[in-house]
Amino acid sequence: MEKRVTFSRWTIGILFAVPQLLLIFTFFYWPAGQAVYWSLTLQQPWGGGNIWVGLDNFRSILSNADYWNSISASLIFAGISTGLAMFIALVLAALTDRQLAGSRLYRVVLIWPYGIAAPALAMAFRFILAPEAGFMAVVNQVWPGFWDPGLDGTDAMASIIVAFSWKYVGYNFIFFLAAFQAIPRSLIEAAAMDGSGVIRRFWDIQFPLITPTIFFLLVINITESFQDSFGIVDIMTSGGPANATNLMVYKIYSDGFKGLDYSGAAAQSIILMLLIVVLTIFQFRFIERRVHYR
């Protein structure tokens, strides 16, 4: 029987909780409250007070075609990068779980990319995918003008998707490999004895049993694609060309710190937060139905 720790006085428990509550209030509730307040006022760029404007900031943003373009670009980025990162990680984890030659080395190497900071990763991919140098320069020599993320918005979007996906393959790989290893080997061996091939065993046995992990990673990856993409966009494309990669999180930065529209940027941050909440609720409401919990 599990033994629970009890305190003789309730104040001791409160004292243990105070540091954590202070951290949550300081780094979440206070900034969030400030963002809500700023979104309802007109902040002066150089100080000097503010003016209450209610929902005017939200009306101005939602009537701006550039902002809707930013939303669509963010959704495209989130969908493709999440799917790509999870698919590659799933395949790599499945192959590693089969104990192929060199699988122990793969376990270590495939985890490393997630430990790289986004700006450093973006700088590396900026050189790797540069049209005038690196691998893509060779491709451009064979097919001139095939790749140019500085001028072509599709190429620019593809470049940041590849960089972000490469970073999160390692993160997803850790969880997928753990999920595969948690499946009893007796189930796999029994299916193999019945004549089921590798693909059939994966689809009928392994895949249903790892759906809780897939659902968890789906929620995390989509959330992070909206939040953790700033460093990659800032270094690789700066939102260009022609705002093709001006994702919501980067537009908040550019409007707030470059355009000095603090109130508009605050309103955009509230919209981004609400969008993430809506997407998360949608996933729990409709996608979780297909999850098989053991």
C-alpha positions in Angstrom: 0.0 0.0 0.0 1.4 3.4 -1.0 2.2 5.6 2.0 1.2 9.3 1.6 3.1 12.1 3.3 1.0 14.3 5.6 1.8 17.6 7.3 0.8 18.4 10.8 -0.1 21.9 9.8 -1.7 23.0 6.5 0.5 26.1 6.4 3.6 23.9 5.7 1.9 22.6 2.5 1.1 26.1 1.5 4.8 27.2 2.0 5.9 24.4 -0.3 3.4 25.5 -3.0 4.2 29.2 -2.8 7.4 29.1 -5.0 5.7 27.3 -7.8 2.6 29.6 -7.6 4.9 32.6 -7.8 6.6 31.2 -10.9 3.3 30.5 -12.6 2.0 34.0 -11.7 5.1 35.8 -12.7 5.8 34.0 -16.0 2.2 33.2 -17.2 -0.7 34.9 -15.5 0.9 38.3 -15.2 2.2 38.5 -18.8 -1.1 37.1 -20.1 -3.1 39.6 -18.1 -0.9 42.5 -19.4 -1.4 41.2 -23.0 -5.2 41.3 -22.5 -5.1 44.8 -21.1 -2.7 46.1 -23.8 -4.9 44.5 -26.5 -7.9 46.6 -25.3 -5.9 49.9 -25.2 -3.9 52.0 -27.6 -0.3 52.0 -26.2 1.9 54.9 -27.1 5.1 53.7 -28.8 7.4 56.0 -26.8 5.5 55.9 -23.5 3.1 58.5 -22.2 0.1 56.5 -21.2 -2.6 54.7 -23.1 -6.1 55.1 -24.4 -8.9 52.7 -23.9 -10.2 51.5 -27.3 -12.0 48.3 -26.4 -12.1 45.8 -29.3 -10.9 48.2 -32.0 -7.5 46.5 -32.1 -9.1 43.2 -32.9 -11.4 44.7 -35.5 -8.4 46.3 -37.2 -6.4 43.1 -37.2 -9.2 40.9 -38.5 -10.0 43.3 -41.3 -6.4 43.2 -42.5 -5.7 40.8 -45.4 -2.1 40.5 -44.4 -3.1 39.0 -41.1 -5.3 36.4 -42.7 -2.4 35.5 -45.0 -0.3 35.0 -41.8 -3.0 32.7 -40.3 -3.2 30.6 -43.5 0.7 30.4 -43.7 0.8 29.3 -40.0 -1.8 26.6 -40.6 0.0 25.3 -43.6 3.3 25.3 -41.8 1.8 23.6 -38.7 0.1 20.9 -40.7 2.9 19.9 -43.0 5.8 20.2 -40.5 3.8 18.2 -37.9 3.0 15.5 -40.4 6.5 15.3 -41.8 8.3 15.2 -38.4 5.9 12.6 -36.9 6.0 10.4 -40.0 9.8 10.3 -40.3 10.2 9.8 -36.5 7.6 6.9 -36.6 9.5 5.1 -39.4 12.9 5.6 -37.7 11.6 4.4 -34.4 9.9 1.3 -36.0 13.2 0.4 -37.7 15.3 1.0 -34.6 12.9 -1.1 -32.5 13.6 -4.1 -34.8 17.2 -4.1 -33.6 18.7 -3.6 -37.0 22.4 -3.2 -37.4 23.6 0.0 -35.7 20.3 0.6 -33.9 22.1 1.5 -30.7 24.0 4.2 -32.4 20.9 5.5 -34.1 19.1 5.9 -30.7 21.8 8.3 -29.6 22.3 10.2 -32.9 18.6 10.8 -33.7 18.0 12.5 -30.3 20.7 15.1 -30.8 18.8 17.5 -33.2 16.2 18.4 -30.6 19.0 19.7 -28.3 20.1 22.3 -30.9 18.7 25.8 -30.3 16.3 27.0 -33.1 18.5 30.0 -34.2 21.6 27.8 -34.5 19.7 25.2 -36.4 18.2 27.9 -38.7 21.7 29.3 -39.4 22.9 25.8 -40.4 20.0 25.2 -42.7 20.3 28.7 -44.2 23.7 27.7 -45.5 22.7 24.1 -46.4 19.6 25.3 -48.4 21.2 28.5 -49.9 20.8 28.6 -53.7 24.3 29.9 -54.3 26.2 27.4 -52.1 25.8 24.0 -50.5 23.6 21.1 -51.7 20.9 23.1 -53.4 23.6 25.0 -55.4 24.4 21.7 -57.1 20.7 21.2 -57.9 20.5 24.7 -59.4 23.4 24.0 -61.6 21.5 21.0 -63.1 18.2 22.9 -63.2 18.9 26.6 -63.2 16.4 28.6 -61.0 14.9 25.4 -59.5 15.5 26.6 -55.9 15.5 30.2 -54.6 13.9 30.7 -51.2 14.9 34.4 -51.4 12.5 35.0 -54.3 10.0 32.1 -54.3 7.6 32.0 -51.4 6.9 28.2 -51.9 10.7 27.5 -51.6 10.9 29.7 -48.5 8.0 27.9 -46.8 9.6 24.5 -47.7 12.9 25.5 -46.2 11.5 26.5 -42.8 9.3 23.4 -42.8 12.3 21.2 -43.4 14.3 22.9 -40.7 11.5 22.7 -38.1 10.7 19.1 -39.0 14.3 18.1 -38.7 14.5 19.5 -35.2 11.4 17.7 -34.0 12.1 14.4 -35.5 14.4 13.7 -32.6 11.8 14.7 -30.0 9.1 12.5 -31.6 11.6 9.6 -32.0 12.2 9.4 -28.3 8.5 8.9 -27.5 7.8 6.6 -30.5 10.7 4.3 -29.6 9.5 4.2 -25.9 6.0 3.3 -27.1 7.2 0.5 -29.3 9.4 -0.9 -26.6 6.4 -0.9 -24.2 4.6 -3.4 -26.4 4.9 -6.9 -25.1 7.2 -8.9 -27.3 5.0 -11.9 -26.9 2.3 -10.2 -29.1 4.8 -9.5 -31.9 6.2 -13.1 -31.7 2.7 -14.7 -31.7 1.7 -12.7 -34.8 5.0 -13.6 -36.6 4.3 -17.3 -35.8 0.8 -16.9 -37.3 2.5 -15.8 -40.6 1.9 -12.0 -40.3 4.4 -10.0 -42.2 6.3 -6.9 -40.9 3.8 -4.4 -42.3 0.8 -6.4 -41.2 2.1 -6.7 -37.6 2.8 -3.0 -37.5 -0.6 -1.9 -38.8 -2.7 -4.5 -36.9 -0.8 -4.7 -33.6 1.8 -2.0 -33.0 0.0 1.0 -34.5 -3.2 0.7 -32.5 -1.2 0.3 -29.3 0.9 3.4 -29.8 -2.1 5.7 -30.7 -2.0 7.4 -27.3 1.6 8.4 -28.0 0.6 9.5 -31.5 -2.2 11.7 -30.1 0.1 13.2 -27.5 2.8 14.1 -30.0 0.2 15.5 -32.4 -1.0 17.9 -29.8 2.6 18.9 -28.8 3.8 19.3 -32.3 1.0 21.4 -33.5 1.3 23.6 -30.4 5.0 24.0 -30.8 4.8 24.7 -34.5 2.9 27.9 -33.6 5.2 28.9 -30.8 8.7 27.5 -31.5 9.0 28.6 -35.1 10.1 32.2 -34.4 13.8 31.6 -34.3 13.8 29.6 -37.5 11.8 32.1 -39.5 13.7 35.1 -38.1 17.1 33.7 -39.2 16.1 31.9 -42.5 13.5 34.2 -44.1 12.6 37.1 -41.9 9.0 36.5 -42.9 9.7 36.9 -46.6 9.6 36.8 -49.5 6.4 38.9 -49.9 5.2 37.8 -46.4 5.1 34.1 -47.6 6.6 32.9 -44.3 5.3 35.7 -42.1 3.9 33.3 -39.5 1.6 34.5 -36.7 4.3 34.4 -34.1 6.8 36.3 -36.3 4.2 38.9 -37.2 3.6 39.6 -33.5 7.3 40.3 -33.2 7.6 42.4 -36.4 4.5 44.5 -35.7 5.4 45.0 -32.0 9.1 45.5 -32.0 9.7 46.8 -35.5 6.4 48.6 -36.2 6.1 49.7 -32.5 2.4 48.7 -32.6 2.3 47.2 -29.1 -1.4 47.1 -28.8 -1.9 45.4 -32.1 0.8 42.9 -31.3 -0.8 42.2 -27.9 -4.2 41.6 -29.7 -2.4 39.2 -32.1 -0.9 37.3 -29.2 -4.4 36.8 -27.7 -5.7 35.6 -31.1 -2.8 33.1 -31.4 -3.4 31.8 -27.9 -7.1 31.3 -28.7 -6.3 29.6 -31.9 -4.1 27.1 -30.2 -6.8 26.5 -27.5 -9.4 25.9 -30.2 -7.1 23.5 -32.1 -6.3 21.6 -28.9 -10.0 21.3 -28.0 -10.8 20.1 -31.5 -8.1 17.4 -31.2 -9.4 16.2 -27.8 -13.0 16.3 -29.0 -12.7 14.5 -32.3 -9.3 12.8 -32.8 -9.0 11.3 -29.3 -12.0 9.1 -30.1 -9.8 7.0 -32.3 -7.2 6.5 -29.6 -6.9 3.0 -28.1 -5.9 3.2 -24.5 -4.7 -0.1 -23.0 
